[in-house]
Amino acid sequence: MENFIVSARKYRPQNFSTVVGQSHITTTLKNAIRQQQLAHAFLFCGPRGVGKTTCARILAKTINCSNPTPEGEACNTCNSCVSFEAGTSLNIYELDAASNNSVDDIRELVEQIRFAPQAGRYRVYIIDEVHMLSASAFNAFLKTLEEPPAHAIFILATTEKHKILPTILSRCQIFDFKRITQADTVAHLEEIAEKEHIQAEKAALQLIAQKSEGCMRDSLSILDKMVSFTGGEVSYQHTLEHLNILDEDYYFRFHELLMQENLSGVLLLYDEIHRKGFEADMVLNGFASFYRNLLVSKDPATAAILDVMEGMQEKFAAVADKTDSSYMLSALNIISTAEIEIRQARNKRLHIELALIKLNFLHQAIELSTDQQQVIKKKRIDGPVLIKKRAIQSLSPVQDTTPVASGTSTPAVVSPPQKAPAKVSIATAQPTIRQTPPPASSAALPTQPVPAVNRNTLATGDKKNLLSALREKYGSEYNIEEVKEAQVLSLEKLTTCWEQYAGLLEGEKKHSAAAAFKTARIHIENDIKALITVYSVTSQKFIEAERMKVLDFLHQQFNNRSIHFEILVEAGEREEIPAHLRMNTKQKFEFMTERYPLVKKLKDRLNLELD
C-alpha cells in the first residue's frame, strides 16, 4: 500500500511564489537575494502554521542555488537544489530548540560554524522554536550571532517573540508573519481539492478556513480528516457535524424567538442543542459571534469585516435592519458577562438558561428614546415611583375699589383656581389670602363673586370658613386638610410623651426597656434637641434600640420632624481595684520577696522560673 503523506507536508511550498498570504515577507527576501544584501541573522516570528519554517527552508535553498531566476527564486534543478529536496544537503543544519536547549547544544553548534561549506556559498543554520533556549544558552550564542563567519547565516523561528532576550533581537532582522486570511486559505484549499480530485463545497471550505483561525497547517489537517470522514465528498453539513460546530441557522432561530419574547421556545431550542452535545461555553461563544456579525452588518461601511460564510451576508443585513443597535449592544454585554462567569459556575446549563431569560426579556427591561440624535437607554423600573402632586391655587380675595355705603361689607372677588386632573391627589393644602389690585377690565380676567370673608375672623387665625369654602368647591376631588404648625420642645409635654412610650413598652412586655425609660432624666437643650441622662450603659443600649421608634412617636406628637435627642451616661463612683489584682506575675513576686525573703531563697535553690 502506498505511504500516505499528509497535505501539510505534501503541498509544502517549494519556492517563494507558492507561499500563501505572506507576500510582504517573500517580496523582501527575494529582493534581498537579487541585490545580494542578505543579513547574517534573521528572526521569523508569528502564529503557528503560517509559513515561518517553510520560508526559512526556501531561503536556505535559494541562497545556495547555482542558477537562481531573475525574480530571486531557486531553479530546483541544480545539484544544490536537488540535494536539498532529497534531504542530503550538508549546507543546511536544522536545530529544534525545544529539545536541544542547553548550553552544550549551542556550544556544539558554535563549533560547527567555523567550517566552511564544501559546496555552495553559505551554511545556513535554522533554529526552530528558539524561544525555548535557556538563558545561559542565549548568552553563549550572543557573540557568535553578533560576529559570525562570512559563510554562516542564522535563521531563527519562534511563535513567542516576547520570550527572546532583547540582546538577541537587536542582532537579527525581524520578520513578522501574519495570520493567513480566510479568502487566501479557501483559495489554497480549492486548489488542493482540485489536484486531489476532491468534491468539496465552497461553504465547507470556508467553514474549515474559519475554524483554522488563519493557520494553514490546521486547515490542511482538517481537510484531510474531512476527506477520510466523508470518503472524498466534503459537504457543509458533514463539516458541521465533524467539527462540532453549531450552525448559524440555530442562532437565527434563537434571535427570532427572542424578538417574539417566546421564552418556552428559546428554552426548548437550547434543550435541543444541549442534547446534541454542545457545551454551554461553545453556545455562548457562537452567540457572541452572531451578535457581533449582526452589529457589523448594521452599517454598510463595516459590512466588509463580516466574518461569515459566502451568501450569508444578505441574511445578516436583513436581520440587522430589523434589530435595534441598542438591543444588540445590550445582548453582547449580557453574553460576554455570562461567558466570563460560566467558568466558575457548577451548573452550566442553568447559567446559560439564565442568560437566555435575560435576553428574552431585554425589550421589557429597557426602553429607547432619542435625545438630540443620541440613543439613550432608560430603565423602566428604577425604584419606587412617587405620586405627582399639584398644589391647589389658593382663593385670593380681590379688593374692589368701587365706593360702597358705610356700614356694608366690602364684596370680595375671587379668581377661580385652575382645575387639576381628578387622578392627582393632594395631601395637604394651606389656604392663603392676599389682596391684589383689580384688573383693568372685567373681561380681561374672569371673576366669580363669592360671599364676603369676615376679616375679623381671619385676623384671629380661624380658618374654618376658608377651609369650608374649599371643601365645598373641591371636596369631592381632593383631600383637603389643614396644615398643622410644628411645635417646639417643652419639658412638660416631652416628659408626658416619654412616659406614654414607656407605657407602650410595658404593654409589649419589654419590662427592661420600660424601666430604662422610666429611670432616665430629661433635659431640654434647645427647641429641637433633648438630652437624656441614664445611670448605666445597659440603659443606654435599651434606649438606643428604641431610638427610631421613639423619634417617630415624638415627631407625630410635636408635628416636628427636626426633633432629636442625645443619650448621656452619668459617671458614677468607680470601684477601687485591690493592689494585688493590678500587678503582673513579676510584680507580685517582688512584692512577696520584700515581705518574705525566704521565698527568694526557695526560688534560687529550686531553679524556678517565673511564667
C-alpha positions as CSV (number, residue, x, y, z in Angstrom):
1,M,0.0,0.0,0.0
2,E,1.3,3.4,-0.9
3,N,2.5,5.5,2.0
4,F,0.1,8.3,2.8
5,I,1.6,11.8,3.1
6,V,-0.5,14.5,4.9
7,S,-1.4,17.5,2.8
8,A,0.6,19.9,5.1
9,R,3.8,18.1,4.0
10,K,2.8,17.0,0.5
11,Y,1.9,20.6,-0.5
12,R,4.5,22.5,1.5
13,P,5.7,25.4,-0.7
14,Q,9.0,24.9,-2.5
15,N,9.6,28.5,-3.6
16,F,8.6,32.0,-2.6
17,S,5.8,32.3,-5.2
18,T,3.8,29.4,-3.7
19,V,3.9,30.8,-0.1
20,V,0.3,31.8,0.8
21,G,-0.6,35.0,2.4
22,Q,2.9,36.3,3.2
23,S,3.7,38.4,0.2
24,H,5.3,41.2,2.3
25,I,7.9,38.7,3.6
26,T,8.6,36.9,0.4
27,T,9.0,40.1,-1.7
28,T,11.5,41.4,0.8
29,L,13.5,38.2,0.8
30,K,13.6,37.9,-3.0
31,N,14.7,41.5,-3.4
32,A,17.5,40.9,-0.8
33,I,18.7,37.9,-2.7
34,R,18.7,39.6,-6.1
35,Q,20.5,42.7,-4.7
36,Q,22.9,40.5,-2.6
37,Q,22.0,42.3,0.6
38,L,21.5,39.4,2.9
39,A,21.7,39.8,6.6
40,H,23.7,37.3,8.7
41,A,20.8,36.6,11.1
42,F,17.0,36.5,10.5
43,L,14.2,36.2,13.1
44,F,10.9,34.8,11.7
45,C,8.1,35.3,14.3
46,G,4.3,34.9,14.1
47,P,1.5,32.5,14.9
48,R,1.7,28.7,14.3
49,G,1.3,27.2,10.8
50,V,1.7,30.4,8.8
51,G,4.9,29.5,7.0
52,K,7.9,30.5,9.2
53,T,9.9,27.3,8.9
54,T,8.8,26.9,5.2
55,C,10.2,30.4,4.3
56,A,13.4,29.6,6.3
57,R,14.0,26.4,4.2
58,I,13.1,28.2,0.9
59,L,15.6,31.0,1.8
60,A,18.3,28.4,2.7
61,K,17.8,26.6,-0.6
62,T,17.6,29.8,-2.7
63,I,20.8,31.5,-1.5
64,N,22.8,28.4,-2.4
65,C,21.2,27.8,-5.8
66,S,23.7,27.8,-8.6
67,N,21.2,29.2,-11.2
68,P,18.7,31.5,-9.5
69,T,16.0,33.0,-11.6
70,P,15.8,36.8,-12.3
71,E,12.9,37.0,-9.8
72,G,15.1,35.7,-7.0
73,E,13.7,32.1,-7.0
74,A,15.6,28.8,-6.8
75,C,15.9,26.8,-10.1
76,N,15.1,23.5,-8.4
77,T,17.4,21.7,-11.0
78,C,21.0,22.3,-9.8
79,N,22.9,20.0,-7.6
80,S,22.4,22.2,-4.5
81,C,18.6,22.3,-5.0
82,V,18.3,18.6,-5.8
83,S,20.3,17.6,-2.7
84,F,18.2,20.0,-0.6
85,E,15.0,18.4,-1.9
86,A,16.4,14.9,-1.1
87,G,17.5,16.0,2.4
88,T,21.1,15.3,1.8
89,S,22.5,18.8,1.7
90,L,25.4,19.5,4.1
91,N,24.9,23.2,3.9
92,I,21.6,23.2,5.8
93,Y,21.6,22.5,9.6
94,E,18.3,22.5,11.5
95,L,18.1,22.5,15.3
96,D,15.0,22.0,17.3
97,A,15.5,24.3,20.3
98,A,12.5,22.8,22.1
99,S,14.5,19.6,22.7
100,N,18.1,20.9,22.3
101,N,18.0,23.9,24.6
102,S,21.1,23.5,26.8
103,V,24.4,25.3,26.7
104,D,26.2,22.2,25.4
105,D,23.9,22.1,22.3
106,I,24.7,25.7,21.5
107,R,28.4,25.1,22.0
108,E,28.3,22.2,19.6
109,L,26.6,24.4,17.1
110,V,29.2,27.2,17.5
111,E,32.0,24.7,16.9
112,Q,30.5,23.6,13.6
113,I,30.2,27.2,12.4
114,R,33.9,27.7,11.8
115,F,33.9,25.0,9.0
116,A,33.3,26.4,5.5
117,P,30.7,24.8,3.2
118,Q,32.0,22.1,0.8
119,A,29.7,23.2,-2.0
120,G,27.8,26.4,-2.3
121,R,28.3,29.8,-0.8
122,Y,26.6,29.7,2.6
123,R,26.0,27.3,5.5
124,V,22.5,28.1,6.9
125,Y,21.6,27.2,10.5
126,I,17.8,27.1,11.1
127,I,16.9,27.1,14.8
128,D,13.2,26.4,15.3
129,E,11.3,27.3,18.5
130,V,14.2,29.5,19.5
131,H,12.4,30.9,22.5
132,M,12.8,27.5,24.3
133,L,16.5,28.1,24.7
134,S,17.7,28.7,28.3
135,A,19.1,32.0,29.4
136,S,22.6,30.6,29.6
137,A,22.2,29.1,26.1
138,F,21.2,32.5,24.7
139,N,24.2,34.1,26.4
140,A,26.5,31.5,24.9
141,F,25.1,32.3,21.5
142,L,25.4,36.1,21.7
143,K,29.0,36.6,20.5
144,T,28.7,34.2,17.5
145,L,25.3,35.7,16.5
146,E,26.8,39.2,16.5
147,E,30.0,38.4,14.5
148,P,29.6,35.1,12.6
149,P,31.9,34.0,9.8
150,A,31.1,35.3,6.3
151,H,29.7,31.9,5.2
152,A,27.3,31.5,8.1
153,I,23.7,32.6,8.1
154,F,21.3,32.1,11.0
155,I,17.5,31.8,10.7
156,L,15.6,31.8,14.0
157,A,11.9,30.9,14.1
158,T,9.6,31.4,17.1
159,T,5.9,31.8,17.9
160,E,6.7,33.8,21.1
161,K,9.0,36.7,20.3
162,H,8.4,38.3,23.8
163,K,10.4,35.4,25.4
164,I,13.6,36.2,23.5
165,L,16.3,38.3,25.1
166,P,16.5,41.9,23.7
167,T,20.2,41.3,23.0
168,I,19.2,38.5,20.6
169,L,16.5,40.7,18.9
170,S,18.9,43.5,18.3
171,R,21.3,41.3,16.3
172,C,18.6,40.0,13.9
173,Q,16.5,41.2,11.1
174,I,12.9,40.6,12.3
175,F,10.1,39.5,10.0
176,D,6.6,39.4,11.5
177,F,4.4,36.8,9.8
178,K,0.7,37.4,9.9
179,R,-2.3,35.1,10.0
180,I,-3.5,33.9,6.6
181,T,-6.8,35.5,5.6
182,Q,-9.9,33.3,5.1
183,A,-10.0,34.1,1.4
184,D,-6.4,33.0,0.8
185,T,-7.0,29.8,2.8
186,V,-10.1,29.0,0.8
187,A,-8.3,29.6,-2.5
188,H,-5.5,27.3,-1.5
189,L,-7.8,24.6,-0.3
190,E,-9.8,24.7,-3.6
191,E,-6.5,24.3,-5.5
192,I,-5.5,21.3,-3.4
193,A,-9.0,19.8,-3.7
194,E,-8.8,20.1,-7.5
195,K,-5.4,18.4,-7.6
196,E,-6.6,15.6,-5.3
197,H,-10.0,15.2,-7.2
198,I,-11.9,16.0,-4.1
199,Q,-15.5,17.2,-4.4
200,A,-15.7,20.0,-1.8
201,E,-18.4,22.6,-1.3
202,K,-17.1,26.1,-1.0
203,A,-19.2,26.7,2.1
204,A,-17.4,23.7,3.7
205,L,-14.0,25.0,2.8
206,Q,-15.0,28.4,4.2
207,L,-16.0,26.7,7.4
208,I,-12.7,24.9,7.6
209,A,-10.8,28.2,7.0
210,Q,-12.8,29.9,9.7
211,K,-12.2,27.0,12.1
212,S,-8.4,27.1,11.5
213,E,-8.2,30.8,12.5
214,G,-5.5,31.8,10.0
215,C,-3.3,28.7,10.4
216,M,-2.8,26.9,7.0
217,R,-1.4,23.8,8.6
218,D,-4.5,23.4,10.7
219,S,-6.8,23.9,7.7
220,L,-4.9,21.2,5.7
221,S,-5.2,18.8,8.6
222,I,-8.9,19.4,8.9
223,L,-9.3,18.9,5.2
224,D,-7.5,15.5,5.5
225,K,-9.9,14.5,8.3
226,M,-12.9,15.5,6.3
227,V,-11.8,13.6,3.3
228,S,-11.4,10.5,5.4
229,F,-14.7,11.1,7.1
230,T,-16.8,11.6,4.0
231,G,-14.9,9.4,1.5
232,G,-13.9,12.3,-0.8
233,E,-17.1,14.4,-0.8
234,V,-16.7,17.3,1.6
235,S,-20.1,18.9,2.3
236,Y,-21.2,21.7,4.6
237,Q,-23.4,19.5,6.8
238,H,-20.8,16.9,7.2
239,T,-18.2,19.5,8.1
240,L,-20.5,21.0,10.8
241,E,-21.1,17.5,12.2
242,H,-17.4,16.5,12.2
243,L,-16.0,19.8,13.6
244,N,-18.8,20.0,16.2
245,I,-19.8,23.5,15.1
246,L,-23.3,24.9,15.7
247,D,-25.0,26.0,12.6
248,E,-25.8,29.7,12.1
249,D,-29.4,28.8,11.5
250,Y,-29.8,27.9,15.2
251,Y,-28.7,31.4,16.1
252,F,-31.2,33.0,13.6
253,R,-33.9,30.8,15.2
254,F,-32.8,32.0,18.6
255,H,-32.9,35.6,17.6
256,E,-36.4,35.3,16.0
257,L,-37.7,33.7,19.2
258,L,-36.1,36.4,21.4
259,M,-37.7,39.1,19.3
260,Q,-41.1,37.4,19.9
261,E,-40.2,37.1,23.6
262,N,-41.1,33.4,23.3
263,L,-39.3,32.1,26.4
264,S,-40.6,28.5,26.1
265,G,-39.4,28.3,22.5
266,V,-36.0,29.6,23.5
267,L,-35.6,27.1,26.3
268,L,-36.7,24.2,24.1
269,L,-34.4,25.2,21.3
270,Y,-31.5,25.3,23.8
271,D,-32.5,21.9,25.1
272,E,-32.3,20.5,21.5
273,I,-28.8,22.0,21.2
274,H,-27.8,20.6,24.6
275,R,-29.0,17.1,23.6
276,K,-26.7,17.2,20.6
277,G,-23.7,17.5,22.9
278,F,-22.7,21.2,22.5
279,E,-21.1,22.7,25.6
280,A,-22.5,25.8,27.2
281,D,-19.4,27.9,26.6
282,M,-19.4,26.9,22.9
283,V,-23.0,28.1,22.6
284,L,-22.2,31.4,24.3
285,N,-19.2,31.9,22.1
286,G,-21.2,31.3,19.0
287,F,-23.9,33.7,20.3
288,A,-21.4,36.4,20.8
289,S,-20.0,36.0,17.3
290,F,-23.6,36.0,15.9
291,Y,-24.5,39.3,17.6
292,R,-21.1,40.8,16.7
293,N,-21.7,39.9,13.0
294,L,-25.2,41.3,13.3
295,L,-24.0,44.6,14.7
296,V,-21.3,44.8,12.0
297,S,-23.9,44.2,9.3
298,K,-26.0,47.2,10.6
299,D,-23.7,49.7,8.8
300,P,-22.7,49.1,5.1
301,A,-19.3,50.7,5.9
302,T,-18.4,47.9,8.4
303,A,-20.0,45.1,6.4
304,A,-16.6,44.4,4.8
305,I,-15.3,42.9,8.1
306,L,-18.2,40.5,8.3
307,D,-16.8,37.0,9.1
308,V,-19.4,34.6,7.8
309,M,-20.0,32.1,5.1
310,E,-20.4,33.3,1.5
311,G,-24.1,34.0,0.8
312,M,-24.9,34.8,4.4
313,Q,-24.1,38.5,4.2
314,E,-27.6,39.4,2.8
315,K,-29.3,37.4,5.5
316,F,-27.4,39.1,8.3
317,A,-28.0,42.5,6.7
318,A,-31.8,41.9,6.5
319,V,-32.0,40.8,10.2
320,A,-29.8,43.7,11.3
321,D,-32.1,46.2,9.7
322,K,-35.0,44.9,11.8
323,T,-33.0,45.0,15.1
324,D,-32.1,48.0,17.2
325,S,-28.4,48.6,17.8
326,S,-29.0,49.2,21.5
327,Y,-30.6,45.8,21.8
328,M,-27.6,44.1,20.1
329,L,-25.2,46.0,22.4
330,S,-27.1,45.1,25.5
331,A,-27.3,41.4,24.3
332,L,-23.5,41.4,23.7
333,N,-23.0,42.8,27.2
334,I,-25.1,40.0,28.8
335,I,-23.4,37.3,26.7
336,S,-19.9,38.5,27.4
337,T,-20.7,38.6,31.2
338,A,-22.1,35.1,31.0
339,E,-19.0,33.9,29.2
340,I,-16.8,35.2,32.0
341,E,-18.9,33.9,34.8
342,I,-19.7,30.4,33.3
343,R,-16.1,29.3,34.0
344,Q,-16.8,29.3,37.8
345,A,-20.4,28.1,37.5
346,R,-21.1,24.5,38.6
347,N,-24.5,24.2,36.9
348,K,-23.5,25.5,33.5
349,R,-26.9,24.7,31.9
350,L,-28.7,26.8,34.5
351,H,-26.2,29.6,34.0
352,I,-26.8,29.8,30.2
353,E,-30.6,29.4,30.7
354,L,-30.5,32.5,33.0
355,A,-28.6,34.4,30.3
356,L,-31.3,33.4,27.7
357,I,-34.0,34.5,30.0
358,K,-32.3,37.9,30.3
359,L,-32.1,38.1,26.6
360,N,-35.8,37.1,26.2
361,F,-37.0,40.0,28.4
362,L,-34.4,42.5,27.3
363,H,-37.0,44.6,25.5
364,Q,-39.1,44.9,28.7
365,A,-36.0,45.9,30.7
366,I,-35.1,48.9,28.6
367,E,-36.9,51.5,26.5
368,L,-35.2,53.5,23.9
369,S,-35.6,57.3,23.4
370,T,-33.8,59.8,21.2
371,D,-32.5,63.0,22.7
372,Q,-30.5,65.3,20.3
373,Q,-30.0,62.4,17.9
374,Q,-28.4,60.2,20.6
375,V,-29.8,56.9,21.7
376,I,-30.3,56.8,25.5
377,K,-31.1,53.7,27.4
378,K,-33.6,54.2,30.2
379,K,-34.7,51.6,32.8
380,R,-38.4,51.3,33.1
381,I,-38.3,50.5,36.7
382,D,-35.6,52.2,38.7
383,G,-37.1,52.2,42.1
384,P,-40.3,53.5,43.9
385,V,-42.2,56.0,41.8
386,L,-43.5,58.9,43.7
387,I,-47.1,60.2,43.2
388,K,-47.1,63.5,41.4
389,K,-48.8,66.3,43.3
390,R,-50.1,69.6,42.1
391,A,-50.9,72.4,44.6
392,I,-54.4,74.0,44.5
393,Q,-54.4,77.6,43.7
394,S,-55.5,79.4,46.8
395,L,-58.5,81.6,46.9
396,S,-57.4,85.2,46.5
397,P,-59.9,87.9,47.6
398,V,-59.6,90.9,45.4
399,Q,-60.2,94.3,46.9
400,D,-62.9,96.2,45.0
401,T,-62.2,100.0,44.5
402,T,-65.9,100.8,44.0
403,P,-67.2,103.0,46.8
404,V,-69.8,101.4,49.0
405,A,-72.1,102.8,51.6
406,S,-70.8,102.9,55.1
407,G,-71.9,100.0,57.3
408,T,-71.8,97.5,54.5
409,S,-69.2,94.9,54.0
410,T,-66.9,95.1,51.0
411,P,-67.6,92.4,48.5
412,A,-64.6,90.1,47.6
413,V,-64.0,88.9,44.1
414,V,-62.0,85.6,43.9
415,S,-60.2,84.3,40.9
416,P,-61.2,80.7,40.3
417,P,-58.4,78.3,40.6
418,Q,-57.3,76.1,37.6
419,K,-59.0,72.7,37.8
420,A,-56.4,69.9,38.3
421,P,-56.9,66.4,36.9
422,A,-59.1,64.2,39.0
423,K,-56.4,61.5,39.5
424,V,-54.0,63.8,41.2
425,S,-54.2,63.6,45.0
426,I,-53.1,66.3,47.3
427,A,-52.1,65.5,50.9
428,T,-52.3,69.0,52.4
429,A,-53.3,72.4,51.2
430,Q,-52.7,75.6,53.2
431,P,-55.1,78.4,52.2
432,T,-53.7,81.9,52.0
433,I,-55.4,85.2,51.5
434,R,-53.8,88.1,49.7
435,Q,-55.3,91.4,48.4
436,T,-54.5,92.3,44.8
437,P,-55.5,95.3,42.7
438,P,-58.4,94.7,40.4
439,P,-57.8,94.1,36.7
440,A,-58.1,96.9,34.2
441,S,-61.1,95.4,32.5
442,S,-63.7,93.0,33.8
443,A,-63.3,91.0,30.6
444,A,-59.6,90.6,31.0
445,L,-59.8,88.2,33.9
446,P,-63.0,86.2,34.5
447,T,-64.1,86.5,38.1
448,Q,-66.6,84.8,40.3
449,P,-68.2,86.6,43.2
450,V,-68.3,84.6,46.4
451,P,-69.7,85.6,49.8
452,A,-67.5,88.0,51.7
453,V,-65.0,86.7,54.1
454,N,-65.1,88.1,57.6
455,R,-61.7,89.8,58.1
456,N,-62.0,89.8,61.9
457,T,-62.3,86.1,61.8
458,L,-59.2,85.8,59.6
459,A,-57.3,88.1,61.9
460,T,-57.9,85.8,64.8
461,G,-56.4,82.9,62.9
462,D,-59.6,80.9,62.5
463,K,-59.5,79.3,59.0
464,K,-62.7,77.3,59.3
465,N,-64.7,79.4,56.9
466,L,-62.0,79.4,54.2
467,L,-61.5,75.6,54.6
468,S,-65.2,75.1,54.4
469,A,-65.3,77.0,51.1
470,L,-62.5,74.9,49.7
471,R,-64.1,71.7,50.8
472,E,-67.5,72.8,49.3
473,K,-65.9,73.5,45.9
474,Y,-63.2,70.7,45.7
475,G,-64.1,68.3,48.4
476,S,-65.2,65.6,46.0
477,E,-62.0,65.8,44.1
478,Y,-59.3,66.5,46.7
479,N,-58.5,65.6,50.2
480,I,-58.1,69.0,51.8
481,E,-56.6,69.1,55.2
482,E,-55.3,72.0,57.4
483,V,-51.5,72.1,57.8
484,K,-50.6,71.9,61.5
485,E,-47.9,74.1,62.7
486,A,-44.7,72.5,64.2
487,Q,-44.3,72.7,67.9
488,V,-41.0,73.2,69.8
489,L,-39.9,71.0,72.7
490,S,-41.3,71.7,76.1
491,L,-40.2,69.8,79.2
492,E,-43.8,69.1,80.4
493,K,-45.1,67.6,77.1
494,L,-41.8,65.8,76.4
495,T,-42.0,64.1,79.8
496,T,-45.6,63.1,79.2
497,C,-44.7,61.6,75.8
498,W,-41.7,59.8,77.3
499,E,-43.9,58.2,80.0
500,Q,-46.5,57.3,77.4
501,Y,-43.9,55.5,75.3
502,A,-42.7,53.7,78.5
503,G,-46.2,52.5,79.0
504,L,-46.3,51.2,75.4
505,L,-43.2,49.2,76.2
506,E,-44.9,47.8,79.2
507,G,-47.8,46.7,77.1
508,E,-45.3,44.9,74.7
509,K,-43.8,43.2,77.8
510,K,-40.4,44.9,77.3
511,H,-40.0,45.5,81.0
512,S,-36.3,46.1,81.0
513,A,-36.5,48.8,78.3
514,A,-39.5,50.4,80.0
515,A,-37.5,50.6,83.3
516,A,-34.7,52.3,81.4
517,F,-37.1,54.9,80.0
518,K,-38.7,55.5,83.5
519,T,-35.4,56.0,85.2
520,A,-33.9,58.3,82.6
521,R,-33.7,62.1,83.3
522,I,-34.8,64.6,80.6
523,H,-33.3,68.0,79.9
524,I,-34.2,70.4,77.1
525,E,-31.1,71.8,75.4
526,N,-32.9,73.9,72.7
527,D,-36.2,73.9,70.7
528,I,-35.5,70.7,68.8
529,K,-32.9,68.8,70.9
530,A,-33.2,67.0,74.2
531,L,-30.6,65.4,76.5
532,I,-31.5,62.0,78.0
533,T,-29.3,61.0,81.0
534,V,-29.2,57.4,82.2
535,Y,-27.3,55.7,85.0
536,S,-25.7,52.8,83.2
537,V,-24.5,51.7,79.8
538,T,-27.2,48.9,79.8
539,S,-30.0,51.5,80.0
540,Q,-28.3,53.4,77.2
541,K,-28.4,50.3,75.0
542,F,-32.1,49.8,75.7
543,I,-33.0,53.3,74.7
544,E,-30.7,53.2,71.6
545,A,-32.5,50.1,70.5
546,E,-35.8,52.0,70.5
547,R,-34.4,55.3,69.1
548,M,-36.1,55.2,65.7
549,K,-39.5,54.3,67.1
550,V,-39.2,56.9,69.9
551,L,-38.3,59.6,67.4
552,D,-41.2,58.7,65.1
553,F,-43.5,58.9,68.2
554,L,-42.2,62.3,69.2
555,H,-42.4,63.7,65.6
556,Q,-46.1,62.8,65.5
557,Q,-46.8,64.3,68.9
558,F,-45.0,67.6,68.2
559,N,-45.6,67.6,64.4
560,N,-41.9,68.4,64.0
561,R,-39.5,66.2,62.1
562,S,-36.5,68.1,63.4
563,I,-36.7,66.9,66.9
564,H,-33.8,64.6,68.1
565,F,-32.1,63.6,71.3
566,E,-28.8,62.6,72.7
567,I,-28.2,59.9,75.3
568,L,-25.6,60.5,78.1
569,V,-24.4,58.1,80.7
570,E,-23.9,59.6,84.1
571,A,-20.4,59.0,85.6
572,G,-20.8,57.0,88.8
573,E,-18.3,56.2,91.6
574,R,-15.5,53.9,90.4
575,E,-14.9,50.7,92.4
576,E,-11.4,50.5,93.8
577,I,-9.5,47.6,92.5
578,P,-7.2,45.8,95.0
579,A,-3.5,46.2,94.5
580,H,-2.8,42.5,94.0
581,L,-5.2,42.4,91.1
582,R,-3.4,45.3,89.3
583,M,0.0,43.5,89.4
584,N,1.6,41.1,86.9
585,T,3.4,38.0,87.9
586,K,6.8,39.6,88.3
587,Q,5.5,42.5,90.4
588,K,3.6,40.0,92.6
589,F,6.9,38.1,93.2
590,E,8.9,41.2,94.1
591,F,6.1,42.3,96.5
592,M,6.2,38.9,98.2
593,T,10.1,38.8,98.4
594,E,10.1,42.2,100.2
595,R,7.8,40.8,102.9
596,Y,9.1,37.2,102.9
597,P,12.8,37.0,101.9
598,L,12.8,33.2,102.2
599,V,10.6,32.9,99.1
600,K,13.5,34.2,97.0
601,K,15.9,31.7,98.5
602,L,13.5,28.9,97.8
603,K,13.2,30.0,94.2
604,D,17.0,30.1,93.8
605,R,17.5,26.7,95.3
606,L,14.9,25.0,93.1
607,N,16.0,26.9,90.0
608,L,12.4,28.1,89.3
609,E,11.5,30.5,86.5
610,L,8.6,32.9,86.5
611,D,5.9,32.4,83.8
